[in-house]
Amino acid sequence: MRRIALLSIIIILFISCTRNEKSDFEKHFIDKTLRINLIHTGDASSESFKLDKIYDDGLWYGRTKNLINPYRLGAYFYEVRAVETDELLYSECISTYFSEWRLTEEAKERKKSFNESIRIPLPNKEATLTMYKIDSVDVVTPVWEYVIDRRTRALMTPTKNHNNRIVRLLDSGDPKEKVDIAILGDGYTLDEAKLFDADALHFYNTFINTEPYRSRKSDFNVHAVLVPPAKSSNSLKTSYGTFGYNLYALVGDEWAFRDYATQTPYDYVVILINNDQSVGGSLYNLYSTSAIRSQSEDFIIRHEIGHQIVGLADRFYSDYDDIDTLVLPYYCDFSDMLNKILDLHTK
């Protein structure tokens, strides 16, 4: 009986210790999102970053288990390291408007500045945030560094809540354990709320009924946020003819969509353009755009969100005139890469 009692005590103590053991996220981070707005200046051969403002973007809904992104996709990756131990705590990859602009003829002739931003979980101790540039042969170079400390917390500004109307198209569970997509409408008036609802639903049905997304439906949350235009212009500043290509549409000011997107948990942002032209665009791990009522809208939806999540267009092409063939080399491994990226969020 004594042996049984002793064994029972050991089991109880083991279970208690296991339950009390903190995850890596709990050890190193506070459950908040730090959004860092940057001014990115440069040309074809040089670049620099300047800190603009730091925002408290609310709770952290990103990855809490696989904190290190092992896939070096995109044009930049950034990492957070503990100052005291130099331990790597978090890393992520991204592409930006600047990373594509610097390949243009204009970038060979003059410098230009762009508004950009990145989001990380808030470290609970001093940490160093470092941004690295990734070149075409996978060589990385540090281009900016910032120490996150007590002063950073003092600088944090709460994100403004615009109280926009939110439609929940798919709720599969805890945002921390799912892939969260925020759909934003650009160019819709308040009187066109029902039109936006229909367009958002069309995007959702096209997206979720396409493989390999359909097989992973239970891993997604999808919410839509109506963004009414500001005065006479689109609030998100989506422009057509980006870099001189009529069918390419990007957001010229990355700060423009962050305040609206943060009103719902998001890992990826889709911007629906209230237009019937066949335009669209994407930046890896940042956002994609689609003109939702064009004749080829379903192709644009599938095409651009694939670029955004899997990064097909960031490292493997340089000719914008060849847009229609971009996906072809990746049919054989697109599903495999997509599943690996989704697993980072959900496993």
ABEGO torsion letter per residue (X at the ends): XAAAAAAAAAAAAAAAAAAABBBAAAAABBBBBBBBBBBBBEBAABBBBBBABBBBAEBBABBAABABBABBBEABBBBBBBAAAGBBABBBBBBBAAAAAAABAAAAABBBBBBBBBBBBBBABBBBBBBBBBBAAGBBBBABBBBBBAAAAAABBBBBBAGBBBBBABBAEBAAABBBBBBBBBGBBAAAAAAAAAAAAAAAAAAAABOAAAAAAAABBBBBBBBBBBEABBAAGBBBGBGGBAABBBBABAAAAAAAAAABBBABBBBBBBBABBBBBBBBGABBBBBAABAAAAAAAAAAAAAAAAGAAAAABABAAAAAAAAAAAAAAAAAAAAAAAAAAAX
